[in-house]
């Protein structure tokens, strides 16, 4: 696909990842169109906006990146679970209906649909490449339903990539920004045993990887959107503390996390040793393949 002549539609263009994706896409020659539930003013990266509703207008869109998803780093109450489902499975279903409403020759050629490494559940030290099967647990079930909804778009013609994202590191938002305060106060440390693997990715590599995948027709289906060197939680926290020149000796026992956070604690304690084989074999080169390089840029 020649991105210099294409229009990229981004669902979630105003979010942390969406802003970086829009910046990179505009710099690469894409015409960027954001989707929002409310009116927004154009800016250099997103000169055009369309209304997100039950029937979004996809006419003229060459490729779509769907980044929608209510953050799961909150208590998993029944009400919040409904939000998690609606913002993932529901939004992807709306996209499927919008694609189906277009004549076959006018449908987007590619959809990059967000998913998460949470689909693997808790897998210990098992190396998880892109074709690894889903695991068990609430988050794995939610991600599986999310990806099934994306498969409904694949049968309509677009090439669909189910982007299994790790923890996204970036100075402007996401998990990294929330980590900084406790570490700067000297209160950072491991979760539980600290032995669990944490797939992570710098936000610049995440956006660049998505644009790379859109350009490469051999990429389709599940894609691990994480750096090639995942870290154990204890090593991650130690390296972050070192980068900040702060101690990282505190520990949050599993029982305390479960008491404080409820079922969400299971996501912090789960181990996913995800490896981005598909991206690497397609020729993508990470700018930040190691955590040390990412932290040097961020801190």
C-alpha positions in Angstrom: 0.0 0.0 0.0 1.3 3.5 -0.9 0.7 5.5 2.2 1.5 8.8 0.4 -1.8 8.5 -1.4 -3.9 7.0 1.4 -6.2 8.1 4.2 -5.6 6.5 7.6 -8.6 6.5 9.9 -7.8 6.3 13.6 -10.4 5.3 16.2 -8.9 6.8 19.4 -6.7 9.4 17.7 -6.9 11.7 20.7 -5.5 9.2 23.1 -1.9 8.6 24.2 -1.0 6.0 21.4 -3.3 7.6 18.9 -1.5 10.9 19.1 1.9 9.3 18.4 0.4 7.2 15.6 -1.1 10.3 14.0 2.1 12.2 14.2 4.1 9.4 12.6 1.5 8.8 9.9 1.3 12.5 8.9 5.1 12.6 8.7 5.1 9.6 6.4 2.6 11.2 4.0 -0.7 9.8 5.2 -3.8 11.9 5.3 -5.0 11.3 8.8 -8.7 11.2 9.8 -9.6 10.8 13.5 -12.9 9.5 14.8 -14.4 11.1 17.9 -17.8 11.1 19.8 -17.6 14.9 19.9 -16.6 17.7 17.6 -12.8 18.4 17.6 -10.7 21.0 16.0 -8.2 20.0 13.3 -4.5 20.0 14.2 -1.3 19.4 12.1 -1.3 15.6 12.8 -5.1 15.2 12.5 -6.5 17.7 10.0 -9.8 15.9 9.6 -12.3 14.5 12.1 -15.4 12.4 11.7 -18.1 11.7 14.2 -18.0 8.3 15.9 -21.5 7.0 16.3 -23.5 3.8 15.5 -22.8 4.3 11.8 -19.4 5.9 11.4 -18.5 7.1 7.9 -15.6 5.1 6.4 -15.9 6.4 2.9 -12.5 7.2 1.4 -10.6 5.5 4.2 -7.7 3.3 3.0 -6.8 1.8 6.3 -8.2 1.8 9.8 -6.4 1.5 13.2 -8.8 0.9 16.1 -7.3 1.8 19.4 -10.5 2.0 21.4 -10.6 0.4 24.8 -11.5 1.5 28.3 -8.4 1.1 30.5 -8.6 -2.1 32.6 -6.2 -0.9 35.3 -9.2 -0.3 37.7 -11.4 -2.5 39.8 -13.1 -5.1 37.7 -16.6 -4.4 39.0 -19.7 -5.6 37.0 -20.2 -2.0 35.8 -16.6 -1.6 34.6 -16.7 -5.0 32.9 -19.6 -3.8 30.8 -17.5 -0.7 29.9 -14.5 -2.9 29.0 -16.7 -5.1 26.7 -18.5 -2.2 25.1 -15.4 -0.3 24.3 -13.7 -3.3 22.8 -16.1 -5.9 21.4 -18.9 -3.3 20.9 -16.7 -0.8 19.1 -15.2 -3.4 16.8 -18.7 -4.7 16.0 -19.7 -1.2 15.1 -16.7 -1.1 12.7 -17.8 -4.4 11.2 -21.2 -3.0 10.4 -19.7 0.2 8.9 -17.4 -1.8 6.7 -20.3 -4.1 5.6 -22.4 -1.0 4.7 -19.9 0.0 2.0 -19.7 -1.6 -1.4 -16.9 -4.2 -1.6 -14.7 -2.0 -3.8 -14.9 1.0 -1.3 -14.0 -0.8 1.9 -10.7 -0.1 3.7 -7.9 -2.5 2.6 -6.5 -3.0 6.1 -7.7 -2.9 9.7 -5.2 -2.9 12.7 -7.4 -3.8 15.6 -6.0 -3.4 19.1 -5.9 -6.4 21.4 -3.5 -7.2 24.2 -1.0 -9.8 25.5 -3.5 -10.4 28.2 -5.1 -12.9 25.8 -2.3 -15.4 26.8 -3.4 -15.5 30.5 -0.7 -16.5 33.0 1.8 -18.7 31.1 4.9 -18.7 33.3 8.2 -19.0 31.3 6.6 -20.3 28.1 7.8 -18.3 25.1 4.7 -16.9 23.4 5.0 -16.2 19.7 2.2 -14.6 17.7 0.4 -17.9 16.9 0.3 -19.0 20.6 -3.2 -19.9 21.6 -5.3 -17.9 24.1 -5.0 -18.7 27.8 -7.4 -18.7 30.7 -9.0 -16.0 32.8 -11.2 -13.0 32.5 -8.8 -10.8 30.6 -7.9 -13.6 28.2 -11.6 -14.2 27.5 -12.2 -10.5 26.9 -9.4 -10.3 24.4 -10.5 -13.5 22.7 -14.0 -12.0 22.2 -12.4 -8.8 20.9 -10.4 -10.7 18.3 -13.4 -12.7 17.2 -15.2 -9.4 16.6 -12.3 -8.3 14.4 -12.4 -11.6 12.5 -15.9 -10.6 11.4 -14.3 -7.8 9.5 -11.7 -10.1 7.8 -14.5 -12.0 6.1 -15.7 -8.8 4.5 -12.4 -8.4 2.6 -10.0 -6.2 4.6 -6.7 -7.6 5.8 -7.0 -7.7 9.6 -4.2 -7.5 12.1 -5.0 -8.3 15.8 -2.4 -6.3 17.6 -1.5 -7.9 20.9 0.0 -5.0 22.8 2.3 -5.1 25.8 2.8 -2.4 28.4 3.2 0.8 26.5 6.0 3.1 27.7 5.9 6.8 26.8 6.5 10.1 28.5 3.1 11.6 27.6 0.9 8.9 29.2 0.1 5.3 29.7 1.5 2.9 32.3 4.9 4.5 32.4 3.7 7.9 33.5 1.7 6.3 36.3 4.8 4.4 37.5 7.0 7.4 37.8 5.6 9.0 41.0 6.0 6.0 43.3 9.5 5.3 42.0 10.5 9.0 42.4 9.3 8.8 46.0 11.4 5.7 46.6 8.3 3.5 46.8 8.8 1.5 43.7 9.3 -2.3 43.7 8.2 -5.6 42.4 4.7 -7.1 42.3 4.4 -10.4 44.1 7.4 -12.7 43.4 8.6 -10.4 40.6 9.3 -13.5 38.5 6.5 -12.8 36.1 7.4 -11.7 32.6 6.3 -8.2 31.4 6.0 -7.6 27.7 6.6 -3.9 27.0 7.1 -1.6 24.1 8.1 2.1 23.6 5.2 4.1 22.1 7.3 5.2 19.1 8.0 1.6 18.2 4.3 0.7 18.7 3.1 3.3 16.2 5.9 2.6 13.8 5.2 -1.1 13.9 1.5 -0.5 13.1 2.4 1.6 10.1 5.0 -1.0 9.0 2.4 -3.7 9.2 -0.1 -1.8 7.1 2.6 -1.5 4.3 3.4 -5.2 4.4 0.7 -7.4 2.9 2.3 -10.6 4.3 1.4 -9.6 7.8 -2.1 -10.6 9.0 -3.8 -12.2 12.0 -2.3 -12.0 15.5 0.8 -9.8 15.9 2.6 -9.4 19.2 3.1 -5.6 19.6 5.9 -5.8 22.2 9.6 -5.4 22.3 11.9 -8.4 21.5 13.3 -8.5 25.0 10.5 -8.8 27.7 11.6 -8.3 31.3 10.8 -10.1 34.5 8.9 -7.8 36.8 11.7 -7.7 39.3 14.3 -6.8 36.6 11.9 -4.2 35.1 11.5 -2.4 38.4 15.2 -2.6 39.2 16.2 -1.0 35.9 13.5 1.7 36.2 14.8 2.5 39.7 18.4 2.7 38.4 17.4 5.0 35.6 15.6 7.3 38.0 18.4 7.0 40.6 15.9 5.9 43.1 15.7 2.7 45.2 13.4 0.0 44.0 13.4 -2.2 47.1 9.7 -2.1 48.0 7.6 -5.2 47.3 3.8 -5.5 47.0 2.9 -9.1 48.1 0.3 -10.8 46.0 -2.2 -11.0 48.9 -1.9 -7.2 49.4 -2.4 -6.5 45.7 -5.5 -8.7 45.6 -6.9 -6.9 48.7 -6.2 -3.5 47.3 -7.1 -4.0 43.7 -9.5 -6.9 43.6 -9.4 -9.1 40.5 -7.3 -6.6 38.6 -4.3 -7.8 40.6 -4.3 -10.9 38.5 -3.3 -8.9 35.5 -0.3 -7.5 37.4 0.8 -11.0 38.6 0.3 -12.8 35.3 3.3 -13.8 33.3 3.5 -13.4 29.5 6.8 -14.0 27.8 5.6 -12.6 24.4 8.0 -12.4 21.5 7.3 -10.3 18.3 8.4 -13.0 15.8 6.0 -11.8 13.0 7.2 -8.2 13.2 10.9 -9.2 13.3 10.6 -11.6 10.4 8.8 -9.0 8.3 11.8 -6.8 8.6 10.7 -4.4 11.2 13.6 -2.9 13.2 12.8 -1.7 16.7 14.3 1.7 17.7 14.2 0.6 21.3 14.7 -3.2 21.4 15.9 -3.2 25.0 14.5 -1.7 28.2 17.7 0.2 28.9 17.5 2.0 25.5 13.8 2.9 26.1 14.5 4.2 29.6 17.4 6.3 28.4 15.0 8.1 26.1 12.2 8.4 28.6 13.9 9.4 31.8 
